[in-house]
């Protein structure tokens, strides 16, 4: 089982409920639900304070500062975050 965590309560709610999502994200939520139906995915909300490492990775990627080999050779800042958890 893979647990997908997010600090966005609304997105987690849309992924686990039958509510109709806003049109802007409807196709993406539909794809997520399809993938969850074919796989063993579970969705869980977590506070942003507990999601700091994932937030750092997302921001580094958005700013083009995440090396391609970041999983096998994490940048120093990421190693510090991981060791602090």
Backbone bond lengths (Angstrom), bond angles and torsions (degrees), N, CA, C in turn:
res aa  C-N    CA-C-N  psi(-1)  N-CA   C-N-CA  omega(-1)  CA-C   N-CA-C  phi
1 X - - - 1.444 - - 1.518 108.84 -
2 X 1.328 116.02 135.76 1.457 122.80 176.23 1.517 107.51 -108.38
3 X 1.321 116.04 128.58 1.456 121.55 178.02 1.523 108.06 -100.46
4 X 1.331 115.94 121.13 1.459 122.20 176.94 1.522 106.97 -97.12
5 X 1.327 116.47 117.90 1.459 121.04 -179.52 1.519 110.06 -109.54
6 X 1.321 114.71 146.44 1.461 121.03 175.89 1.516 108.60 -149.98
7 X 1.330 115.53 152.08 1.458 119.75 174.59 1.533 110.91 -92.32
8 X 1.325 117.01 7.80 1.462 122.02 178.53 1.532 108.70 -100.81
9 X 1.336 116.02 99.99 1.469 120.76 -176.71 1.520 111.95 -59.98
10 X 1.332 116.89 -37.51 1.457 120.66 -177.26 1.529 111.01 -64.67
11 X 1.314 117.31 -43.42 1.466 120.95 179.59 1.532 110.33 -65.43
12 X 1.318 117.49 -43.83 1.463 119.95 177.49 1.523 109.82 -60.46
13 X 1.329 117.11 -43.66 1.473 120.82 178.17 1.531 110.52 -58.43
14 X 1.326 117.44 -45.01 1.466 120.33 -179.68 1.527 111.95 -64.16
15 X 1.320 116.80 -32.96 1.468 120.50 -178.75 1.524 112.80 -73.42
16 X 1.321 118.05 -24.03 1.461 120.26 -176.17 1.528 113.35 -110.80
17 X 1.324 117.83 -7.37 1.460 119.66 -176.16 1.531 110.50 -107.36
18 X 1.311 114.70 171.76 1.461 121.50 175.66 1.529 111.27 -95.00
19 X 1.332 117.42 5.60 1.462 121.26 179.43 1.527 110.07 -61.14
20 X 1.307 115.67 147.47 1.465 120.60 177.15 1.524 107.76 -80.41
21 X 1.327 117.22 121.76 1.470 119.63 -178.81 1.526 111.49 -73.39
22 X 1.324 117.21 160.58 1.460 120.38 173.82 1.530 109.85 -57.72
23 X 1.313 116.29 149.15 1.467 120.24 -175.32 1.524 111.99 -58.95
24 X 1.335 117.81 -30.05 1.467 120.64 -176.74 1.531 112.27 -63.04
25 X 1.334 117.18 -28.80 1.461 119.53 -177.39 1.523 112.20 -122.94
26 X 1.315 117.46 8.59 1.460 121.47 -176.47 1.515 113.75 -56.81
27 X 1.332 117.42 -45.00 1.470 120.77 -178.05 1.529 111.06 -65.79
28 X 1.325 116.31 -39.05 1.468 119.67 -179.53 1.526 110.24 -67.90
29 X 1.332 116.96 -44.27 1.467 120.31 178.97 1.530 109.81 -63.20
30 X 1.325 117.01 -38.91 1.467 120.86 177.31 1.533 110.22 -60.06
31 X 1.339 117.09 -45.23 1.468 121.12 178.41 1.523 111.59 -63.12
32 X 1.340 116.84 -40.98 1.466 120.91 179.48 1.525 110.01 -62.53
33 X 1.337 116.37 -44.65 1.465 119.93 179.86 1.528 111.28 -64.95
34 X 1.332 117.05 -36.72 1.459 120.65 176.76 1.510 111.61 -64.08
35 X 1.333 116.59 -43.28 1.457 120.96 178.52 1.530 110.14 -65.43
36 X 1.319 117.00 -39.89 1.468 120.71 179.73 1.523 110.85 -65.13
37 X 1.331 117.26 -34.17 1.468 120.76 -179.96 1.529 111.11 -69.64
38 X 1.340 117.08 -31.00 1.467 121.03 -179.12 1.526 112.49 -88.43
39 X 1.302 117.48 -15.27 1.464 122.06 -176.01 1.523 109.12 -124.66
40 X 1.291 114.86 175.73 1.458 119.79 175.59 1.526 108.13 -97.49
41 X 1.331 115.23 81.52 1.456 121.03 179.62 1.515 109.94 -111.42
42 X 1.301 115.03 142.50 1.450 121.80 174.20 1.526 106.70 -129.83
43 X 1.318 117.16 145.68 1.459 121.88 -176.89 1.517 109.29 -115.03
44 X 1.323 115.19 136.71 1.455 120.22 -176.07 1.516 109.89 -145.21
45 X 1.333 115.82 135.37 1.458 121.00 174.50 1.518 109.38 -83.01
46 X 1.322 116.41 143.65 1.457 121.29 171.78 1.523 108.09 -141.21
47 X 1.312 117.55 147.49 1.467 119.37 -179.71 1.529 110.99 -65.55
48 X 1.323 115.99 150.39 1.465 120.37 -178.41 1.525 111.57 -56.16
49 X 1.315 117.51 -35.80 1.467 120.25 -179.71 1.533 111.13 -59.82
50 X 1.326 117.20 -29.45 1.466 120.94 178.98 1.520 111.89 -89.29
51 X 1.311 116.37 -2.50 1.458 121.70 -174.56 1.536 111.34 -115.82
52 X 1.317 116.57 22.06 1.462 121.24 -173.76 1.519 114.86 -61.55
53 X 1.314 117.32 -38.25 1.463 120.15 -178.73 1.525 110.64 -67.62
54 X 1.328 116.76 -45.19 1.471 120.00 177.96 1.520 110.58 -63.68
55 X 1.326 116.81 -37.96 1.470 120.51 178.12 1.530 110.27 -63.28
56 X 1.322 116.88 -41.06 1.461 120.46 178.79 1.531 110.43 -61.78
57 X 1.341 116.90 -45.62 1.465 121.14 -179.97 1.528 110.29 -60.74
58 X 1.332 117.15 -45.07 1.466 120.62 -179.66 1.528 111.22 -62.14
59 X 1.324 117.00 -44.18 1.467 120.50 179.93 1.525 111.66 -66.18
60 X 1.325 116.73 -41.36 1.471 119.95 178.57 1.523 110.16 -61.68
61 X 1.333 116.88 -41.00 1.465 120.40 178.52 1.528 110.59 -64.30
62 X 1.333 116.83 -46.69 1.469 120.48 -178.41 1.524 112.23 -60.45
63 X 1.324 117.02 -32.54 1.461 121.02 -179.26 1.526 112.97 -93.03
64 X 1.336 116.63 6.17 1.463 120.28 178.32 1.513 113.94 72.59
65 X 1.326 117.36 22.75 1.462 121.70 -177.22 1.520 113.83 -108.40
66 X 1.320 116.92 16.72 1.462 120.21 -178.86 1.528 108.64 -107.22
67 X 1.321 117.72 112.25 1.468 119.35 -178.47 1.536 111.22 -65.95
68 X 1.317 115.93 154.52 1.463 120.74 -178.58 1.526 112.26 -61.37
69 X 1.309 117.24 -30.04 1.471 120.84 -178.40 1.526 112.19 -100.06
70 X 1.333 116.70 30.56 1.467 120.62 -174.19 1.521 113.59 -61.88
71 X 1.339 118.39 -26.34 1.463 120.06 -179.77 1.528 110.31 -72.94
72 X 1.329 116.50 -45.72 1.463 119.41 -177.89 1.531 112.80 -84.06
73 X 1.338 116.91 -24.15 1.470 121.46 179.34 1.533 108.40 -135.37
74 X 1.334 117.62 74.70 1.464 120.09 -176.05 1.523 112.09 -64.62
75 X 1.338 116.02 142.40 1.468 119.79 175.45 1.536 110.33 -60.46
76 X 1.319 115.91 157.56 1.473 120.84 -176.52 1.531 111.88 -55.71
77 X 1.324 117.33 -43.43 1.472 120.10 -178.73 1.532 111.18 -61.70
78 X 1.313 116.64 -37.50 1.465 120.27 179.16 1.528 110.87 -70.55
79 X 1.327 117.08 -39.31 1.471 120.29 177.13 1.526 110.35 -60.53
80 X 1.321 116.71 -40.64 1.472 120.89 179.42 1.526 109.70 -63.11
81 X 1.336 117.06 -45.21 1.468 120.74 178.74 1.529 111.24 -61.51
82 X 1.310 116.70 -44.00 1.469 120.40 -178.48 1.521 111.47 -65.99
83 X 1.299 117.59 -36.68 1.462 121.14 179.70 1.517 112.39 -73.56
84 X 1.342 116.91 -22.69 1.458 121.10 -178.92 1.513 111.96 -80.87
85 X 1.343 117.19 -16.13 1.464 120.52 -175.73 1.498 111.69 -79.76
